Each structure stands twice: as C-alpha cells, then as structure tokens.
Amino acid sequence: MVSIRANKQVADEVRAIADQHKFVYSEGPLDRFARDVTRLADDDVALDDTEKLLIALQRRGVLNKAQMISLAARHLRQSKP
C-alpha cells in the first residue's frame, strides 16, 4: 500500500501516487452515468481533478478505503477558503 504524509499538499501527494503507479485518470462509463444522473437530479456536485483521481486510485486498489477517505478529508480541509 501507499505511505501517506500528513503535512504535504494533498493534490501534490495524489499526483505523485498516480505517477508512481503510472496511472492517469480517464472518465469511464460509470463516471459519465453518475455525472448525468447528478445533472438530471438537478444536484450541483462537481469533483475536482484530485477528488476524481482519489476515487480512481481507490477503485484500482492503489489506495484502500481508509486512505482514500483520509486524503479526501485533508483535501477538503486544504481547499476551504
């Protein structure tokens, strides 16, 4: 599994993990479906590139669920104005 550093910018850390595993995010059919359902439900949910990459890395098994949630929570805290 991946080692997580507590005080590094999450966006940089997630990109480094993806690079280390030679992984690039690309939207799949389920991602398009979820986006369309969200739009049709008139919800306003827009994931940034880091959030999309976190989900994709967890789906691929690079990050376990606890690591993904921890990184996502840190990312949200760092993204707050």
N, C-alpha and C positions, 0 to 999 in steps of 0.2 A: 504494500500500500504506500501511500504518499505521506511524506512528512509535512506538517503544516506549521508555518511560522506565525507567531502571534502579532507582531507589530509591523509587518510588511503590508503594503497596499494590496488588497485582495485582488484587484484587477490584474496587477503585475504578476502576482503569485499564480493565479489561474492560467494566465497566458503561458507562464513558464512551465507549469504542469502539462499543459496541452502540447507545448513544443517538445518537452522531454519525451512524451509518448507519441510524437509525430501525429498529432490529432488536430484536425481543423473542423470546426462546426459547419454543418450544412443542414439546412432545413429539410426534414423528412416529411412523409405523408401525414404522420400523426401530428407533427408540429403545425402543418398547414390546416389540418382539421380543427385542432384546438384553437388556432387563431380565428378561423372562420366561425366556429361556434361562439367564441367570445364576442366577436363583432356582431353576430346575429342576435345575441342576447343583450346587445347594447351596453356591454361592460367596457370599461376602459382599463385594460390590462396590457401593458407594453413592457416586455422584458428587454433589458439592455443586453449588449453582447456578452458581458461577464456572466449574467444570470443564465443566458442560453447555453453558454459553454459549460457552466457548472452542471446544469441538468444533463447535458450530453455526456460529460465525463462520468457522471454517476450512472447513467444508463449503460455506458460501455464497461463499467466495472473498475474504472481507474480510481474513483473515489467511492468510499462506502457512504451509506445514507447519512451517518452521523457527521462525517467530514464535510459532505455537501451542505448540510444544514448549518454547520458551524461557519463555513466560509460564506454562505449566503447571508447569514445574520450579520457577520462582520462587514460584509459588503454593503448591506443596507444601512448599518450604522455609519460607515465611512461616507456613504452617498448623501446622507442628510445634510441640508444646508446649515 
